[in-house]
Amino acid sequence: MQNKTIILDYTKDELAELIKPAFRAKQVYGWMYHKYAKHFDEMQNIPKTLRAELDEKFILMPLTAVQKEQSKDGTIKYLFALPDGKTIEAVLLLMKPEELGDDGEVTSEAKYTVCVSTQVGCKVGCTFCLTAKGGFTRNLTPGEIVAQVLAIKIDNNIPAAKRMNIVYMGMGEPLDNLDNLATAIKIFKEEDGLAIGGKRQTVSTSGLSNKIDKLGQMDLGVHIAISLHAVDDKLRTELIPMNKAHNINSIIEAVKRFPIDTRKRVMFEYLVIKGKNDDKESAKKLVKLLSDIKAKVNLIFFNPYPGSPYERPSVKTMVNFQEYLINHGLLCTIRQSKGIDISAACGQLKEKERETDSDDWS
């Protein structure tokens, strides 16, 4: 097993260099991504000798689901084991349920987003995140990233042709694993594979400003989301220690250089923590900070977990914060927390396996 590589690590062109004749690579891609083959032996239009050779060289599916929790809102959280026994998390978010007409026919298809991990653990060390407690172990390979979406589609009987949105917002900092991330993005985009275009992929980063520039130069057509969470460097350094090396100003400047579809906005994630960053002064500073960017702010309730030093803000505070931003020209939504009745925040399922405010906004 340790001598085998993961076949999902390769783009179709790369696989065509390894499998001869090259047209067999397209056939193998079809079996993996369209027919959900679990074993090479299932690939009936591939010669038996080649199937045996593939089985000897490659791992077909590198993930094994070791735990699964389903929320009443349709969110499903997975804990996957990797070939080396390490574990990662991924989440299937049901954004819109399937709707049926009176005749039982589908009138509106379900819409899904998959939140995937890019690393085992994380180096960033955000003080509000459970993933940080486990430290950093290693980067995921491109195939280990891609396999999360594939495994979830298979487990939920989601047709191969069904497009999904992908958010690189699970365990790990995506830009800290930039080369493998970029390959995974390309593999997702393969027309003979899952055919998930760049516009359906969003890279969420805690703000490695130099890597934001590198991702932009790759011109992969993906969206970018910035986990901002604070409007001054003192608080942001408390929440995200690496802010010392990549401060708010460097992030804002990198975002301004990032190639954005003119019809789209840059998403800024703002985790709202009671008594930390939920006051009117923070809202004022946020408006000023993003004044030169075509931005959208996504306010997120802090998702509490046992032992956390932080608390969830009240709904009233969140609404006041949102209204202030909107009234001052900043597009803003409050993300409805999904899976709060299960271990849906990053690191919660892995960690489990291991063991009304009255503010003046006038």
Buried (B, 14 or more C-beta within 10 A) or exposed (E): EEEBBBBBBBBBEBBBEBBEEEEBBBBBBBBBBBEBBEEBEEBEEBEEEBBEBBBEBBBBBBBEBEBBBEBEBBBBBBBBBBBEEBBBBBBBBBEEEEEEEEEEEEEEEBBBBBBBBBBBBBBBBBEBBBBBBBEBBBBBBBBBBBBBBBBBBBEEEBEBEEEBBBBBBBBBBBBBBBEBBBBBBBBBBBEBBBBBEBEBBBBBBBBBBEBBBBBBEBEBBBBBBBBBBBBBEEBBBEBBBBBEEBBBEBBBEBBEEBEBEEEEBBBBBBBBBBEBBBBBEBBBBBBEBBEEBEBBBBBBBBBBBEEBEBEBBBEEBBEBBBEBBEEBEBBBBBBEBBBBEBBBBBBBBBBBEEEEEEBEBE
